[in-house]
Amino acid sequence: MKIFISSDMEGTAGVVDWAQCRPGQPEYGHYRVLLQEEVNAAIEGAQAGGASRFLVNDSHSTMANLRPEQLAGRARYLSGRHKPLYMMQGLDGSFDGVFFVSYHGSMSGPQATLSHTYNPLAISEVRLNGVLAGESGINALVALAHGVPVLLVTGDETTAAEAAPFCPGVVPAVVKSSVSRFSADSLHPEDAREVIRDAARRAVEGLGSARVPDIELPATLTVRMRNPDLAEMATWISGVEAVAGDPVTVRMTDDDPLRLYRTFVTVVLLTRGIAE
C-alpha cells in the first residue's frame, strides 16, 4: 500500500505566527521539528494500518523543511520550491491514498490560524463549483485526476470542515482549535501526534470504502484577488476570464481537473511577482 503525503506547516499544533514557520526566523528551527514529528506520526499510523511505501512532498515555503534521514517509514522525500504541480507534485495513479498533513484554513473562511489560500498577498478567496475551498479542496483536483482518494487531513477544525465537501470520508485529525488568525488552543505535541497516528491508521484501514474526491466536472474555480491589478494580470493566462461587474474576481472552468489545477497554479505564480 502506497501513500502520498503533502505536508504544509501552518496546521502544526503550537504554530500560530508566521515567524514560527518561515526559514531564517529564530523560532523556525524549533517548530520545524514539531512539523517533522507530525509527519512521522502520520506515517507511523499508516504503517500500523498496513501501508508500506510513502512519498512526502514538502509543500511549505521553500519546500525544504524536513530532515530526510529522520523521516519514518524510510519515506521518499520530494523537496525544493520549483515544482510544476506544487503541493501535489509526485502524485500519480500508483498511489492508494493521499494525506494532507499540517494543512490550514482558507483566507476567507471561519477563524483559522495563519489562514491563506496559496498566496495571502494576492488571493483573498477561492470557490470550487461555488463552494468555499481551501488548499485541500483545490489540491483534491489532482487526486481526482489520478483517481486517488484523500484519506486524511490534519490541522484545525476549519481545515477539516473545508476538506469534507470535496473529500468524502476523509478522516480528520484535529490538533488545535483556532481562536483567531494568530492564536490557537493546541494539544500538547505528544497528544497531537497520538491523534494523528490514530487517525492515519483508521484512514488506511478504511481504504476499501474510500472514494475519490467528489468534484463535479467540468469544474469551475472562482478566484477573488486582492486588487484589480492582480485580477487583470490573471486574465493574461489562457482559460482565465474576468467576472463581469467584479473587477477583482476571475474564473476558470475545465473538464480536466489536472489542467484546471495547472491553470490555477499558473495564476498563483504569475501574480506572486507583482504581489510581493
PyMOL commands that set and color helices and strands:
alter all, ss='L'
color gray80, all
select helices_A, chain A and resi 18-20+28-49+68-70+72-74+86-88+135-146+157-163+189-205+207-209+228-234+257-275
alter helices_A, ss='H'
color red, helices_A
select strands_A, chain A and resi 2-7+53-58+76-78+97-101+123-128+131-132+150-156+171-180+183-186+219-225+240-243+246-254
alter strands_A, ss='S'
color yellow, strands_A
deselect
rebuild
show_as cartoon
